Amino acid sequence: MAATLRHVAERAGVSVSTVSRAFSHPHLLAPQTVARVTAIAQEVGYVPNPLARGLITGTAANVGLIVPNLASRFFAELVKAAQARAREAGQGVLIAGTDGAAETEADAVRQFGPQVGGVILCSPRTTSARLKAMAADRPVVLVNRRVPGIPSVVVDTAAAVRAAVDLLADGGHRRVAYLPGPGKAWSDGERRRAVRERCAELGIEAVVLPEWEQAKGGHAGGVEAVPELLASGATAVVAFDDAIAAGVLTGLGDAGVAVPGRISVVGCDDMQALECRPRLTSITGRIGDAGRSAVELLLSLREGARGRSVRLPAELVVRESTGPRGAG
Amino acid sequence: MAATLRHVAERAGVSVSTVSRAFSHPHLLAPQTVARVTAIAQEVGYVPNPLARGLITGTAANVGLIVPNLASRFFAELVKAAQARAREAGQGVLIAGTDGAAETEADAVRQFGPQVGGVILCSPRTTSARLKAMAADRPVVLVNRRVPGIPSVVVDTAAAVRAAVDLLADGGHRRVAYLPGPGKAWSDGERRRAVRERCAELGIEAVVLPEWEQAKGGHAGGVEAVPELLASGATAVVAFDDAIAAGVLTGLGDAGVAVPGRISVVGCDDMQALECRPRLTSITGRIGDAGRSAVELLLSLREGARGRSVRLPAELVVRESTGPRGAG
């Protein structure tokens, strides 16, 4: 087996990214580190593979990153973390936003062309077959999406959503609404299923509220959903994300409905929980960690490592927007 | 004078980006459009310059974009619009976030290397001398920053900030506070000066509140500023941006202070005005237009056009968070 960056890193007692950087951006490291790494590379017969050579020549010294919506705080956080991690490895990030359109995703991958050595895809809606075709051409890592055979980083919010349902059931809630995000994202399906399944297991009722139009934005979607929520008879709602949950809080406030007295509200992704009044019970998504992990996974693929999938834990953080049924 | 893309576009009756695309991504256009454009290019003797040739070979078919904070909604909106405009021209966007550090900006420009044909810099804090050095090496367009000799796109929020002060003075306010953003951004200086100067012209008092730490984020900064605001004796506050203004509203709500009854609040950039209760009076920054204009300016520079500066108008939008002094 050919020596990889990882072998060199282990022997030198440094990180893989330090080894990578010793070849690509030696001026960023202490001279003695560069000397040790290059000596060990020679010793173990490390030869950069074509993609790794791209790192050195600069032809593939970029990570491609495709996200559905650059103006969403959630994806902006992911981009920011991925870009910071890539920079540590001496790489730039070539980014494209697709507005969730599968067509645009394929275009963006083609457009990156030889400028990127691999692509991180946050692709909530592209078909699995299409993703597999993309992954056949170049290293691909998926974020918050699982497709057999393609390495991925997934934040496991479903388990925390189940914990939220447990919290609500413990508080005496017997009917829990789920307010979806727009357009059938993969993670939306996971969260919806978690609410339904956990409610069924606990013998309480789940109600899935109608989707709203993506173009409105999450906050406006949440405001708009309030009449349906009130009509549903649910005393608690789990929203697809914090932006939507914040909109629900705003709409309930406008309607004079007490939170959590009459309706308890749970968000997801923990992007603006502390900006809400009452402060929002939410699920910490750690999307920054996911962005960093995705870059690491992609760099390791480019070094010839086998693909693997990373599952990051998520956690329910209970704040002020949830309480016992009928507390108000 | 050599023929430029613009000449070809005018003769062919199509946009500059269509001409650009006819050379770089002909498969995206109707075959008859490509045929007409290339025929006219031959006719007028259009020869792509080295950078434009890069467009065709793909070596410089990217726009570099540097923003201080990728996780801010304001810059995410700019990135999204720039990226959409670049895609129309068959270009990718290579993006870097710098957390506002001038060091990182220079690194990012170096790192883009030959992969970009020009750079759009949202550089609120880098020195003018440094920006000039960057612009000497390659086409550079600044956003919301003016440096003599470098083309720029500026959203003229200062005029709208003056209009906000007029509104407040008309409502009987005699002491107006300005709540700065962190770290002395160029646009912060513009807005601060506008408040001070307009107050002086109207014979009312301006108070500049202390800055807060950038790491906290705008909303938390706004919440934190509330005790100082109350202590200042001001009956109205203009905040550097909407995130900060939203935090002020939250903090005033926590303190039981009526808005606009006791304190009127004005935001800037209009990024989350409708999500606030009361709905925030704010200044529409049109940052999407700025992102698009910056890409167009950069593409025209790369086609050999002379640099120019674009000033986009901003507008005060009066909503519920402002009212006459002492209305409550």
Interface residues (C-beta under 8 A of the other chain):
Chain A: G58 N62 N69 L70 A71 S72 R73 A76 E77 V79 K80 Q83 A84 R87 G90 G92 V93 L94 I95 A96 G97 T104 D107 A108 Q111 F112 G113 P114 Q115 H219 A220 A246 G247 T250 G253 D254 Q272 L274 E275 R277
Chain B: G58 N62 N69 L70 A71 S72 R73 A76 E77 V79 K80 Q83 A84 R87 G90 G92 V93 L94 I95 A96 G97 T104 D107 A108 Q111 F112 G113 P114 Q115 H219 A220 A246 G247 T250 G253 D254 Q272 L274 E275 R277
